[in-house]
Amino acid sequence: MKSYTDHAVTLFSAFKSALRLDHKVTGPPKLPQELERRIFETCALENPEVCTVLMLVARRVHVWLDPILISTVCITQNFESKRRDQLERFLVKLANGKPVEYYAQHIKNLAILGGFFEKEVINRILGTCTGVENLVVLAPARGVDFFENPQAGRDLRRLTIKLENFSSWPFPNFNHSCFSNLTHLHLSDDNEDWPAYIGWGNLTSLTHLAFSCAGPDETLPLVQRLPAIQYVALGHYCGGERYKYAETEVNNEPRIRAAWGVRIVFLSEIPWHDWERGARGGGDFWDVVEQEMHPLEGQRRSNKNDRAGQLFREVLRRRLLCSIRPCIRL
């Protein structure tokens, strides 16, 4: 990861190239505010770790970048990480005077990790961040209000959850209305009862399903009941009395492919630590699954994204050059 010094050198080099510093400059370039905002937003999106520093530049920059800063929030008990919002800091931010609608509009990716969060705290967070589209809840919190509120999770599309630790029901189920809108579900339950969970038929929009611990034999009947399923990821599966881990031969086994009738990939593990990278537009384990199934298509998509990024940077450089030329004394 680049240091602040490296970023400064890179930014200076870009300005030097655009300004052609062999000419004299009368003063700081006066950029159109729209372009200035685009530059700050691009820097914040590509380098989230400098977002809080950029927000100190001016009040208007704070207004531009705060929605980007809070769009992805990862609350964890790893207080050594400065990049992840600590619980206390996040709760203070929720009480800073902004209306609840502000957080509902801008917080789209939310992860609550760890094992000792109080139920009331989780209720407060989920009750405020009602517009979340990508949610991770691995903290055990039985009896939270989320699944008791029929209006909760209306925008939810991706969910990673240990349902056995989240539900106060006698037996976990997928009866809440939010499950019918899910496209991605990562079930992190460790017990062997999940095949008997109630309401699998409600996952009518689910295209991606992942299990941290599952075997193909017990998973197959469930997959056949999911009408939209395209990809299945299994963290590891049980062969006999021992766990076997993913191997290339397993993922390419024709018998398994034919029996499942869906796209399945066995992984040695499904890590949660790449969640934030994926939420910010980078890669996560689902990219690995899709590229395993479509290696050529994945490569083309990667090349296309690279070309699009290069084109965007060139357009931005040209617009920057056109905007600052009036400030150059020939």
C-alpha positions, 0 to 999 in steps of 0.5 A, a space after each residue: 500500500 502506498 504511503 502518503 508520501 508516495 501518493 503526494 509524489 504521484 499527484 505532483 507528477 500528474 500535475 507536472 505532466 498536465 501543467 507542463 511546468 516549463 511555463 510560469 503559473 500565476 497562482 494555484 489553478 482555479 478548477 471548476 468545482 465539478 471537476 474539483 469534486 470529481 478529483 477528490 471523489 476519485 482519490 477517496 474511492 481509489 485510496 479509502 485510507 486517505 479519505 479522512 485526511 482529504 476531508 480536512 482540506 475544506 468544508 465542501 470537501 468534507 461534504 463531498 467525501 463523508 458519504 464515500 467514507 461511510 458507504 462501507 463500514 466494518 465494525 470489528 473488535 480488532 482495534 489495531 486496525 485503523 482502517 476499520 471503524 471502531 464501535 465507539 467511534 461509529 456510535 458517536 458518528 450516528 449521534 452527530 446530529 445528521 438525520 437518520 435518513 442520511 445514514 439510510 441513504 449512504 451506508 450501503 455495506 455494513 459488517 458487524 464482526 466479533 463475539 461480544 457486541 450487546 444486542 441493544 448496540 446491534 439493534 441501534 446500528 441496524 435500526 439506523 442503517 436501514 438502506 444497507 445492501 450488503 450486510 455481514 453479521 457474525 456477532 452472536 446476538 439472539 433476539 435482535 429486532 431485525 427479523 422481527 420488523 417486516 420492513 427491515 432489509 428491503 434493500 438487502 441483496 447480499 448477506 453473510 450471517 451465522 443464522 444459528 447465533 442470530 435467531 431467537 426462533 426455536 429453529 432458524 428460518 428464511 421466512 422474513 421478506 428480505 430473503 426473497 430479495 437476496 442474490 448472494 447468501 453466505 451461511 456461516 453456521 457451523 452446526 449440521 442442522 442447516 439443511 433442516 432450516 425452514 423456508 429455503 423455498 423463499 430464496 427465489 432470487 438467490 444466484 450465489 450461495 456459499 457455505 463455510 462448512 458443508 458437504 455436497 451430498 446434503 447440499 444438493 437437495 437444497 440447491 435443486 429447490 432454488 430456482 435462480 441459483 447459478 453458483 455454489 461455493 463450499 468451504 470444505 466438504 466431508 469425505 468419509 470421516 475426514 475433511 478434504 480440501 479443494 483440489 483442481 480435480 475436485 472442481 473439474 469432476 464431471 460427475 459432480 458437475 452433472 449431478 449438481 446442474 449448477 456451477 459449484 466450486 470447492 474452496 479450501 476456505 471462505 475467508 471473511 477478511 476479503 469482504 471489505 475489499 469486495 464491498 469497495 469494488 475489489 475482488 472477493 471469493 465470489 470473483 474466484 468462483 466465477 473465474 473458476 467457472 468462466 476463466 476466459 470471460 473473467 480475463 476479458 472482464 478484467 481486461 475490460 475494467 483495466 481499459 475502462 480505468 485507463 480511459 477514465 484517467 486519460 479523460 480526467 487528465 485532459 479535462 484537468 489540462 483544459 481547465 488549468 490552461 487559462 491560469 498559465 502565463 505563456 
